Amino acid sequence: MKPFVLLFIVLLFSQSGFSQYYLRGQVVDDKGTPLYGVKIYLQSKGKIDYATSDDGRFGIPTPKAVDTITLIMDGYETYKAPIPTKDFQKLTLTMQQGRSMEVKNRLVSLTKNLDMAKEAIIGTEIGETYNNLYENRFISANENPETGFALNIDRASYSHIRRFIYNKFRVPTEAVRIEQMLNYFNLQPEVSVQQKSSQQFISNSVITNCPWNNNNQLLFVNLQAPKLSLDSVPPSNLVFLIDVSGSMDQADRLPLLQAAFRLLVNNLRVQDRISIVTYGGGVRVALKPTSGAEKQTIMGVIDALTADGDTPGNGAIRLAYSLVKANFSKESNNRVILATDGDFNVGQSSDQELEDLIVSQRQTGISLTCLGVGMGNFKDSKLETLAKQGNGNYAYIDDVNEAEKVLVTEFTKTLYNVAEDAYVNIVFNPMYVNKYRLIGFDNPIDVITNPSNKIQGGEVGSGHSLMAIFEINPTNKTIGDNLNFASLNLQYKRPKNRELINQSFAIPYVPKDLMTVDSVYRFATSIAMFGSILRGSKYITGFGFESVLQLAQTAVKPSSFSQKEFLDIVEKADAVYNPGKKKKK
């Protein structure tokens, strides 16, 4: 017998001897929903890990008639048991107790080993609900050199501020979230050609003087996310979940949403799939999954919507997620877009049940984008929480221009994540930094008081640029140029395969005058000043809206509508907060 034939027979029999069984099955949650991406370990395979497919199914060869299987997925109890390999197995994962509360109560920013002292910022009662926040204070770099914050693209706060000011109302302090105000403008300083072509995050840092405190400095940290090329944007599998209840029967609610969704439909492609679910006096599928090429059909359904009835939000959300699952593909952007004034009052036993539902669905690979509208009874706190728990983002739409910005101009930033569970860790050198405070990224009161809470990583859209600002009080020691007086570590997961990525950057000490750096840093400073004044921050005293205006005027780009609008908002805010003041010519 020829040697190669003998070798083939040996391999054939050895293979059949070790893989004569085939373990097949499906993993679901306790409601019967298939779970995608569950990690699977077999005792016979050692450390080799497998994962469930789009429909929760798996198939693994094994040499054993009975093999021990271990199932692991974030947010669920680990499952481990010996199972027969000859039968198809349907295995159920149970959600961890209080998982939605764990997600809800994660921190926006965190300084390690810090005693969470309490000084609350409480806003005015206007019938709307916002999360009450603590303003981040100065922290000793010697005692607590390490701090961090979550990345996200939420920008609803700025739209709220504009709405209140244009309606000649003072802004509730808890509606002012400075990191979201900075997010709104997507501030991008000039970067090198090499940096632009990077498929990872770009980091730039700048240190300048602090305009409201001569003893301090400002550290700007700018992180730019990689941008998807047009030919790599995945197909969309979207469900528009639209509130058509009686409370939406106002010009700034359902009609505004209809205009917004019409704009989004114009961006759809043939490969995109759209469904529409409505809730108001009941829940119904207004449009079954339809190709983005059938724009007239989709728009006809949108135009025909009318507002009436109560708000059975829980049942509507369940139906919306079921439609996404019916067309689910791990290569697609699978997402529910919830559009509402945030008032869910029928169909659930508690807010906790609704939040548990959202958290259970995020494990399936489906994201949730929340679009808020309306004024007077708006539930900002609820939509912000749902978006966070749904692995998505949150925007507030106060006019058609904002709808176009969110759903057309910044379409890929809003709907296509390039990073999930993203957060930043910064370590200051106490030899050169006496104390520091992070401006914005303030935590809700009911979260910060729990010492066991962890930082909540966020989701970042394609091409988004995030700006964070620290106010630094330096030591009296001489600092040489280019000294790395701080280091930055960025951690995130890639969507789809959930690969964990770490990027580290040095922050050198190269101080510059604020008036000589890239204009985006001056504009960012004016935004931080404006937000701090609106909130009545104790860290910026003796400065008013005129100071904000003067600084912003040195930085505004004439080609930017939103930046020019900022000047108008600051002027109008001055009139609202100082009604007896005469304008200077």
Secondary structure as GFF3:
##gff-version 3
##sequence-region A 1 585
A	DSSP	alpha_helix	3	18	.	.	.	ID=ss1
A	DSSP	beta_strand	21	29	.	.	.	ID=ss2
A	DSSP	beta_strand	39	42	.	.	.	ID=ss3
A	DSSP	three_ten_helix	43	45	.	.	.	ID=ss4
A	DSSP	beta_strand	49	51	.	.	.	ID=ss5
A	DSSP	beta_strand	57	62	.	.	.	ID=ss6
A	DSSP	beta_strand	66	72	.	.	.	ID=ss7
A	DSSP	beta_strand	79	84	.	.	.	ID=ss8
A	DSSP	beta_strand	89	93	.	.	.	ID=ss9
A	DSSP	alpha_helix	99	104	.	.	.	ID=ss10
A	DSSP	beta_strand	109	111	.	.	.	ID=ss11
A	DSSP	beta_strand	120	121	.	.	.	ID=ss12
A	DSSP	beta_strand	133	134	.	.	.	ID=ss13
A	DSSP	beta_strand	139	140	.	.	.	ID=ss14
A	DSSP	beta_strand	146	150	.	.	.	ID=ss15
A	DSSP	alpha_helix	156	166	.	.	.	ID=ss16
A	DSSP	three_ten_helix	173	175	.	.	.	ID=ss17
A	DSSP	alpha_helix	178	185	.	.	.	ID=ss18
A	DSSP	alpha_helix	193	196	.	.	.	ID=ss19
A	DSSP	beta_strand	202	209	.	.	.	ID=ss20
A	DSSP	beta_strand	217	224	.	.	.	ID=ss21
A	DSSP	three_ten_helix	230	232	.	.	.	ID=ss22
A	DSSP	beta_strand	236	243	.	.	.	ID=ss23
A	DSSP	three_ten_helix	246	248	.	.	.	ID=ss24
A	DSSP	alpha_helix	254	265	.	.	.	ID=ss25
A	DSSP	beta_strand	273	279	.	.	.	ID=ss26
A	DSSP	beta_strand	283	291	.	.	.	ID=ss27
A	DSSP	alpha_helix	295	303	.	.	.	ID=ss28
A	DSSP	alpha_helix	313	326	.	.	.	ID=ss29
A	DSSP	beta_strand	333	340	.	.	.	ID=ss30
A	DSSP	alpha_helix	351	362	.	.	.	ID=ss31
A	DSSP	beta_strand	367	372	.	.	.	ID=ss32
A	DSSP	alpha_helix	380	389	.	.	.	ID=ss33
A	DSSP	beta_strand	393	396	.	.	.	ID=ss34
A	DSSP	alpha_helix	400	404	.	.	.	ID=ss35
A	DSSP	pi_helix	405	409	.	.	.	ID=ss36
A	DSSP	alpha_helix	411	415	.	.	.	ID=ss37
A	DSSP	beta_strand	417	428	.	.	.	ID=ss38
A	DSSP	beta_strand	433	439	.	.	.	ID=ss39
A	DSSP	alpha_helix	445	448	.	.	.	ID=ss40
A	DSSP	beta_strand	458	461	.	.	.	ID=ss41
A	DSSP	beta_strand	465	474	.	.	.	ID=ss42
A	DSSP	beta_strand	483	493	.	.	.	ID=ss43
A	DSSP	beta_strand	500	509	.	.	.	ID=ss44
A	DSSP	beta_strand	511	512	.	.	.	ID=ss45
A	DSSP	alpha_helix	519	535	.	.	.	ID=ss46
A	DSSP	alpha_helix	545	553	.	.	.	ID=ss47
A	DSSP	alpha_helix	561	577	.	.	.	ID=ss48
###
